[in-house]
Amino acid sequence: MNVLFSPTILEEFLKIRFDDLDYTKLRDLADKHKVPSLEENACVAVSNIVSIKKPKQSIEIGSGIGMSTLSILKGYGKTEIICIDGNLERHLIHSEYFKSYTNVSTIQMRGESYLAVDDKFYDFAFIDSVKREYRSLYHKIKPRLNANAVIIFDDILVYGYIACEESETPYKYKNNREEMLNFLNELKDDKDILSMQIIPVSGGLLVLSMS
Ligand SMILES: C[S@@+](CC[C@H](N)C(=O)[O-])C[C@H]1O[C@@H](n2cnc3c(N)ncnc32)[C@H](O)[C@@H]1O
């Protein structure tokens, strides 16, 4: 695949602004504080999956200021969701934005630390933290999943470079590309995964349906 045609690059071309108004306030906050947040097309994909799944209990690791949280709630507004982010400023913005939602808990902590003390079981997980931690987070969250849970990892395509040769990959993406490929290869042999799909919106959503 040519990087010029990676989904990330095409995002501007493909952008269809569903329900844009609902996201405007958070998008403005993301711009103001210069923080990364889930792009519109990925938000719509997440909402669609959640609307089918209707998870009772959800967890997010790397919830940032809450764009992804909002997309999950748009999919199923009744889900009980725990939103974890290690960054204090983003956690405070998230807490303020969702303060009136009784089903949203916002926690400032590293995802791994939270999972080590957590005793809940989840129907849906959204992971959008540091990419090199995806593999270890997957192994930590797996024992905490209910039957038929769905996990989504964001930015799995590493700007399209996972489909390129190593020699074509800029130095700064080489490690991420290799780690992501190793992670994907490992998942292919995971007997607990019923289906695995990469949805090429934004940076790429990896969707795992668990047994
Ligand atoms: C791409 S941003 C998340 C954007 C967010 N999902 C949204 O749509 O608004 C990644 C976030 O992951 C957080 N993060 C990175 N590693 C983490 C970890 N190990 N545990 C918890 N949060 C982490 C960062 O602080 C950052 O806010």
The ligand as a Tripos MOL2 file, in Angstrom:
@<TRIPOS>MOLECULE
LIG
   27    29     1     0     0
SMALL
NO_CHARGES

@<TRIPOS>ATOM
      1 C1         -4.7520    9.9070   21.6150 C.3       1 LIG1
      2 S1         -4.9950   10.4760   23.2170 S.3       1 LIG1
      3 C2         -6.6360    9.9400   23.5980 C.3       1 LIG1
      4 C3         -7.7300   10.6560   22.9050 C.3       1 LIG1
      5 C4         -9.0870   10.2870   23.4210 C.3       1 LIG1
      6 N1         -9.3740    8.8800   23.2380 N.3       1 LIG1
      7 C5        -10.1700   11.1180   22.7530 C.2       1 LIG1
      8 O1        -10.7830   10.6380   21.7930 O.co2     1 LIG1
      9 O2        -10.3820   12.2710   23.1800 O.co2     1 LIG1
     10 C6         -4.0630    9.3320   24.1660 C.3       1 LIG1
     11 C7         -4.2510    9.4770   25.6540 C.3       1 LIG1
     12 O3         -3.7240    8.3340   26.2870 O.3       1 LIG1
     13 C8         -3.2080    8.7200   27.5530 C.3       1 LIG1
     14 N2         -2.3110    7.6280   27.9550 N.ar      1 LIG1
     15 C9         -1.2020    7.2000   27.3260 C.ar      1 LIG1
     16 N3         -0.7120    6.0900   27.9310 N.ar      1 LIG1
     17 C10        -1.5620    5.8220   28.9640 C.ar      1 LIG1
     18 C11        -1.6210    4.8000   29.9510 C.ar      1 LIG1
     19 N4         -0.6890    3.8450   30.0030 N.pl3     1 LIG1
     20 N5         -2.6330    4.8200   30.8340 N.ar      1 LIG1
     21 C12        -3.5870    5.7990   30.7840 C.ar      1 LIG1
     22 N6         -3.5810    6.7890   29.8710 N.ar      1 LIG1
     23 C13        -2.5920    6.7940   28.9740 C.ar      1 LIG1
     24 C14        -2.5570   10.0700   27.2770 C.3       1 LIG1
     25 O4         -2.4670   10.8400   28.4590 O.3       1 LIG1
     26 C15        -3.5110   10.6630   26.2460 C.3       1 LIG1
     27 O5         -4.4410   11.5430   26.8320 O.3       1 LIG1
@<TRIPOS>BOND
     1     1     2 1
     2     2     3 1
     3     2    10 1
     4     3     4 1
     5     4     5 1
     6     5     6 1
     7     5     7 1
     8     7     8 2
     9     7     9 1
    10    10    11 1
    11    11    12 1
    12    11    26 1
    13    12    13 1
    14    13    14 1
    15    13    24 1
    16    14    15 ar
    17    14    23 ar
    18    15    16 ar
    19    16    17 ar
    20    17    18 ar
    21    17    23 ar
    22    18    19 1
    23    18    20 ar
    24    20    21 ar
    25    21    22 ar
    26    22    23 ar
    27    24    25 1
    28    24    26 1
    29    26    27 1
@<TRIPOS>SUBSTRUCTURE
     1 LIG1         1 GROUP 0 **** ****
